[in-house]
Amino acid sequence: MWNDSKQEGMRGEIGTILIVDEDARSAGELQASLERRGFSAVVARSKEEALEALGISEHRPGRFSQEGKQIPAVLGHQVGIEIEKTGLFEETAGALARSNLLYELSNQLHSIQDFEDTVQLAAQQILEAFQADGTLISLHETPPGAVTRVGVFLGGRRGSERSSDLDPISQAVMEAGKPILVSSASHVAAHVSASLLEEGVEALMAVPVQGMSGRHGALALYYRRPREFRPLEVETLGIYANHLGIGLENARLYAASQQRAERIAAISRLSRVISSSLDISEVYQTFAEEVKQLIQYDRMGVVVPDASGKGFTILKLAGDQPTIGEQRAMGSNGEGTGVQWVMSRRQPHVERDLAEKRLFTEDELLLSEGVRSCVRLPLIARGKVLGALFLENATPCSYGERELELLVPLGEQLAIAIENARLFQEINRLAVTDELTGLFNPRHFYHHLEQEFRRAQRYSRPLSLIMLDIDHFKRYNDLHGHLAGDQVLRVIAGRLRSNTRGVDFLARYGGDEFSIILPETDLGQARVQAERIRSAIEQDSPGIHDPTGGKGLTASLGLACVGPDIRHIEDLVGAADRALYRSKAAGGNQISLA
């Protein structure tokens, strides 16, 4: 490029000053080119480095004098110094601007309450400060291998994403522990992924993100043009990356302290609920609410053995709705399932990504339902495994050591609540049931009969009562002993359960006498029910003989129904009892109506 300008105030031979910017030419070529054009030329130099060219032409015929030839050399030297000073000033100004910006960003990193938002802002500002086409901050999270990527991606997309793998550049920086500079990606393809090459990346600069405790990730800048990186740029970016690493450590320490405080508060609240309520449904709902404040989940539930001990009941927990129970086929005793694994080994299990690894029989089903990560935790109280807790999430890499640290103490509280509820239910069961037969006891029989009696009167509905007594039971005890007599009572209780409806109420009234409340049942229907019971008791029982030499047990039954003359429950019980004694007086093994 040629720039002509009239230079006033100069005498004699100086007519026109020409400044030539021809970086592509060598100093010698430039000197010769100017002389061919009729200029007395000198290449402006500073510190032996060719910068520009300055030439002077004479408008009058003739040659330059010796003095005239020395003038360009002096001017060229001065111009070169000024040009170099200008370049150094511009470079220093740019570096200072970047340093000031990165200083501001470093201060922002101390705002650890919103660290992720700060990192996203930093990614954009770093992009602008270094005039890059894309930037990526890759940070390792607490679970080993889990990575959060924050940046301005090459397609112009901004934000953050989670991944289980580091990109090749970040991986190389993490392993090397020092910056990696690529001036032309096409010549160093080993460090650049195919996707970056496809997007036109030609140069990149990446530095490790490290703090006081070690390396936490990498900070990379991408360019779509070849570029040489100056040491000052690399040093400036490295300093900021170190600030980023320290800020990350501070954020994690702050988050850990906050989580500990929240965990202690949650345990305290849950403990108060456990100590003040024996309603396990209320405990489940409170537990779901507390966990939701600490750990993100899409589904959560508790798995406990069912009444038979051969399967499991799954209780779906949610803080905003009642607990829902469901039966799910999980194989024999849950064999091969994650629940069985954590319960048998008494240790938790975290699955970071079901798409990569499926260890248990239910994992394929979970993946088909959109679950990508899950955590399973055994529930143990007083040394006994009571069941398991599970959390499921549609986002991979959602659970790790941090979540376990939060869940374990909460799970211990939940296990205590489940055990307390079980003990409470057992105490209640013992309070209302007969220990020998498992049927309800007389006290609970009268409580239930009172409720049914009032309902029948209020709505004019039928209600029947059967009183049953084993024939010749005293003689059987005298001949075979009380242990054999107890076995007879258990056999009778089992046959009553097998030959009554779910709505019927069975109780051991006392000794060898039993009572059966039949709601919504008139006298005719009750007689049919009583006959089915009598016939079932009469069936052969291996190893049990009645005292008269028969091969089966027999029983006498008395039947009564609510009617105009029955005004109190005592009236109903008395009527059925009198009918029972008429059956016994008639020889037993029969039914009498009140």
N, C-alpha and C positions, 0 to 999 in steps of 0.2 A: 504494500500500500504506500503510495507516494503522497506526501503532504507538502504543498508549497506555501510559503509565507514570506512576505516582505519584512526584512529586518531593518528597522529604522535605527539611526544613531550610530551605525557602523560605517567607517570610512574606507576609502581606497577600493580594494579589490572585491569586497564582499557585496554581492548583489542579491542572491537568493539562498535561503537555507532550506534544504530538503531533508526530512526525517523519514527513513525507510524502515519499515517493519517487515523483514523477510526472515522469519525464524527458520524456515526450511533450508536456507543457504548457509554454507560455512562462511567463516570470516573472510577467508581468501577469495572465495567466489564472489562475495558481496563487494570486496574492495575492487576486484577487476571489473565487475559489472558497472560500478559507478564511474571508474576511470574511462571506460569505453563510452560512456554517455557525456564525457567532457567535464566531469567533476573532479576536483581535487578532494578525495574522500578518505575518511578514516573510520574504522569500525569502533564505535564507542564501547569501551571496556570498563569493567570494574572488577577488581580482584581476579584478573586474567580470564574473566568469563565474558564472551561476546553477548551483548544485549541487543543493540540496535545499530543502525548506520547513520552517519551524519555527513552530508556533502555540501560543498560551496561551489557555485559556478561564477564565472566572470563574464560580464556582458560585453566587454571590449575585447577585441582580438589580442592575442598574445598569451603568454604563459604566465602562470602564477609565479610570484617571487618566492624566495625561500621563506621570507617572513609570512607571506600569505599561506604557504603550505603548513606552517606550524600552528596557525590559528585553529584549523579544524581539529587537529590532534588535541589541543588544550580544551576546546569546546566539547569535543566528543567524550573526553574523559569526564568532564564535569556533568555532561548530560547523562552518561552512563551511571554515575554515582546517584544522580537525582532519580533516574528510572528505578535503580535498585532500591533506593530508599522508599520510593512510592510502593513498590511491590512488597517490601518488608512491612511497610505500614499497613497495607491492605491485609496481608496475611496475619499480622499481629492483631489488627482490629477484628478480623474474623475469629481468630482464636480466643480473643478476649470476650467477644460476644458469646461464643460457645461456652466459655468458662463461666461467664455470668449466668447464662441460662441454666447450665448444669448445676451451678451453685444454688440457684433458686429451686431446681428440681430436687436437689439433695435435701434442702430444708423441707420441701413438701413431703418427702419420704418419712419425716418424723410424725406426720399425721397418721399414726398407725391404726386409728380407729377405722379409717376407710382406705386401707392400704391398696386394695385391688383397684379402686377408682383412681388412686394416685398413680399407680403403675400404668394404667391405660392412658391417662393424661400425659405421663412422661414419654410413652411410646410415640405419641403424636409430636411432642415438642422436640424430641431427639431427632425424629425424621426431618423436621424443618431445619433444625440447627445444623445438621450435617448434609442437608440437601440430598437426602437419599430417596430412593423410589419405594422402599419398604423397610420395615423394621420388625424384629421379632424378639420378644423377651420370653425365654423358656425357663420356668422355675419348677424345681422339684418340690413336690408336696411331701407330707409326712409318710404316706404309704410308699415304700420303695418302688421306684419305677413310674409312679404317677406324675404327670407333668401338666402344668397349667401354662398355656401359651397366650400371651397378651401382645397385641401389636397392631400395626397398620399393615395388613397383608397386601401382597402385590396387586391383587385385583381391586384395590381400593376399599376392601372390606375392613371394618374396624371392630374391635371387641376382643373377647377371650374365648378360649375353647380348652377342653380337657382331652388328654391323650395318655396312653400308656407307654408311648415310645418317644424318645428324643429324635429330632431331625439329625441328619448326618453331621452338619456343621456344629450344632450344639454338642453332639456326642464327642466330636473330635476336640472341641475346646475344653470340655469337661475332663477328658482324658489327659490332654496336654497340659492343662493348667496355665496356658499362656495364649496371647492373641493369635488368630489365624487371619492372614491377609491374602486375598485372591484378587489380583489385578485383572485377570482375564479368566473367567470360569471355564471357557472352552479348552484351556490348556491344563486346568487342574480339576478335571471332572470327578476325581476320587472324593473330593470334599463337597461336591455340589450334587444334590439330588436331581434326578431326571425331570421332576416337576418344575424345579427352579430354572433349569435350562430351557424347558419348553416355554416358560413365561418370559424368557429373554434376559435373564440375569447374566451379567458379564463380570461384575466385580462385587466383592463383599468384604466386610471387615467384621470380625466376631471376637468378643473378649469374654473371659469367664466372669460370672457373677459370684463373688465370694465375700464372705464376712469373717468374723472372728473365729467361727467354728468350722469353717471349711467352704467348699464350693457348693453353690445352690442352683446353678444353671448357667445360662449363657445369654448374651446380648448381641444381636447380629444386625448389621445394616446391609441392605441390598441395593445395587445400582444396575441399571440397564445399559450402562456404557463402561468401557474399560476405564480404569482409574488407578492412579498411583496414590498411595496413602502416606501422608507425611507423619513423621514420628510424633509431632505434637498432637495431631488428631488422635492417633492411637492411644497416646498417654492420657489425653483428656477423656476419651470414652472409657478407658480402663479405670480411671479415678471414679467416674460416675458409677460404673458397674460395681465397684467396691462399696460405694455409698448405698447402692441398691441392695447389695448383699447384707449390709449391716441393718438397713431399714427392714429387710425381710426378717432377719433374726429378731429385731425388736418387735415387729408385728406378731411374730409367732409367740414370742415370750408374753406379749400383752394378751394375745388370744388365749394362750394356755392359762394365764392367771385368771382371765375372765371366765374361761370354761370351768376352772376349778371352783371359782366362786359360785357360778351358776349351778354346777353339779352339787355342791354342798347345800345350796338353797333348795334345789330340787329334791335332794335326799331328805332334807329337813321337812319340806312340805309333805312328801310322800309318807314319811314316818308318822307325821301327825295324823294323816288320814288313816294309816294302818292302826294306830293306837286308839283312834276314836270311832272307827267303824269296822264291823266284821262283815260288811256287805262286800263280797269280792267283786261284784259288778262295779261298784263305786270305785274301788281300788284300781280296777282295770282302766276305767275311764280317766281317772286322775293320772295314772301312769302314762297313758297315751298322750295326754296334754303336756306333761312334763318332758317327755322324750321329744315331742315335736318342737319344743323351744330350743333344744340342744342339737338335735340331729335330724337332717332331712330324710324323709322316707315317703315312699308311695304306698306301701302296704306294711302293716305290722300285725303280728299275731303271736299267740301262745299255743303251744302244743302240749297237751296233757294226756296221759293214758285214760282210756275210757273205763267204764265200770267193770267190763269183762277182763280188762288187763291184756287183751289180745290186739287191740287197735288203739287209735289215737283220736282225740277230739281236738279240732283246730278252732280256736277262738279268735275271731278277727277283732282287733282293737282299733278304736278311733276315738279321739278326744271329743268329737262333736256328735257322736251317736252311740247308742247302747252296744254292748258287746254282743257279737253274733257268733253262735257256735255252729260248726258243721262237721260232719263225719267225712273223712277222706281216706280212700283206700291207699295204704302206704306199705303194703306187703306184710308178711308175717312179722309182727312186732317192729314194723318199720325198717326191716332189714335192708341195707343198701341205701338208706336215705340219709340226708344230712342231719336230720333230727336224731336218728339212731346213733350216728357217728359222734355228735357232741355229747349226747347223754351217756354213751358207753365209755367215752374217753374223758368225760368230765372237763372238757376244755372247749373254748369257742373256735369257730372257723369263719374266716372271711374269704369270700369269692369276689375278686376285683372285677372280673369280666367273664360272664358265662359264655360269651361268644368265642373266647379263647380256650376255655377249659371247662369241662362238665364232668365232675367227679361222682355225682350222686344220681340216683334213679329219677328224682323229681326235677333235675336241672334242665332237661330237655323241654319239659312242660313249662317250666318257668320262663325259659328263653322264648318259647312260642307265645307266651302271654306278654312279652315285652320287657321282662325283667333282665337287667344286664349285670347288676351287682347285688350281693346279699351278705348278710351276717347272721350267723346262728350262734346262740349262747345257751349253755345248759343252766337250768334253774335249780340251785342246790340250797337246801335249808337243813340245818342240823345234821349235815353229812349225808343227806338223802337227796337223790336226784328226783325232782318232782315233775320235770318236763323240760321244755325248751322255748326260748324266745327267738323270733326271727324278724328281721327288717329287710325289705326288698326295695330296690330303686331301679328306675328305667335308665338312669345315667351310669355308665361304667366308671369304675374307680371311685365310687362314692364312699367306701368304707375302708378303714385301716386302723392303725394303732390308736389314733386320736379317738375314733368312735368307740373302740373297745374300752379305753380308759374311762369314757363317760358311761358306757352301758353296764360294765361289770358291777359297780356299786349299786346302780339302780336296779339291775337284775337281782342282786342279793336282797334288796328290799322287797321286790316283787315276789321272790321265792318265799320270803318270810310271811308275806301277806297270804299267799296261796296255802302255805302250811297252817297258818292261823285259821283261815277259813275252813280248811279241811278238818282241823281239830274241833272247831266250833260246830261244824255240821255233825261230826261224830258224837260230840257231847249231846247235841240236840237229838240226834238219832237214838242214843242210849237213853235219853230222858223220856222218849215217847215210844220206845220199842221194847219188846221182850227179848232179852239177850239169848235165850235158848232157841226160840223159834224164828226170831227176826220179824214177827208180826207186831203190830202196835199193842201197847199195854192198856190196861183198863182206864187209867187216867186220861190218855189221849183218845180212847174210844168214847168216853162220855163227852169230851170237848168237841169231837167231830160230830157225834150224834146230836148234840145241842144245835150246832150250826145247820145240819140237814133238817132237823125237826122244825126249826124256825122258818127255814126257806119253804118247806112243804106246806106249812100253815099259811104263810104269807101269800103264796101263789096257788094254793089249793092243788098241790101236786102230790102224787102218791109216794109213799115211803114205806119200805118193809124192813123187817129185822128178823134174822135167823139166829137162834141160840143153839149150839151144838155141844154134845157131851159124848166122850168115848165110852162105849159100853164095857163094863167090867174092868176098868182101868186099875182100880185099887188092887184087885186080885192079881192082875198082871204084874204089878210092881212087887207084890208080896212073893210071887213065884220066881220072877226073873231079876229083880233088883231095880234100883232107881236109875242106873245107867241105861238099862234096856228100856225103861219107861221113858227116859228122855229121848231115846231114839224114836220111839213111837210118836211122841209129840212132834218131833221134827218131820217125820213122814207125813203126819196129818197136815201140818202147815204147808208142806210142799204140794200136797194134793189139793188143798184149798186154793193156793195160788194158781194152779194149773186149770182149775175149773170155775173160776170167777172172772168177771169182767174187769177192765181197767178202772172203771168208775166205782167198783165195789170197794168197801173198806173192811179189811180183815183185822181182827184183834184176838189176842189170847185173853180171855176174860178172867181166867183164874184156874189153877190146877189143870184139869183135863177138859176144861170148858172153853169154847171158842164162840165168837160172835161175828156176824157178817151184816153190815149195813148195805141195803140195796136202794140207792136213790132212783127216783123216777120208775119205780117198780110196784105194780099193784099186787094183790094177793094171788091172783092166778099165775102171773108171771113169776112171782117169787116161789110158788110151789114147784114149777118146772125147774127153776134154778136149784132149789133144795133137793129135788130128786136126783139131779145130775151130781150133786156133791155127795149125797148118800151112796149112790152107785159107785162113784170113784173111790170112796173110802173102803168099800167092801171088796175091792179088787185084792188079789193075792199080793202079799208083800214077802219076798224071800227073806228068811231068817226071822220073821215075826209071826207068832201064832197067838190066837186069843186064848184065854184061860179055859175055855170050854172045849178045847181040842180042835177048833176050826182052823182053817188055813188063812184067814184074812181078818182084818180089823172091821169092826162095825161101829156105828154111831147113831145116837138118837138126836132128832132135830125138832125144835119147836119154832113155829112161824107166826109172826104177828104183823099187822099193817095199820098204819095211821087211819083212824076213823073218828066218828062223832064221840065215842066214849074215851078216846085217847087224847087227853089234854096236856099231859106232861111227858117228858121222856121216861120218867119212872114208870108211868102207866104202860108205855110201849115195852120197856124191858121186862116189867112184871108179867105182861100178857104172854110174851114169847117164852119166858122162863117157865110159866105154868104149863104151856103147851109142851115144852121139852120134857117135863116130869111125867106128863101123861104118856108120852112115847116110851119113856124108860119103864113106867109101870106096866105098859102093855107088852114088855119083853124086849124092847130096844130094836135097833136097826129099822126105824120107821120115822115117819114125819107126822106131826100133829099140828093142826091149825088153831090159832087162838079164837 
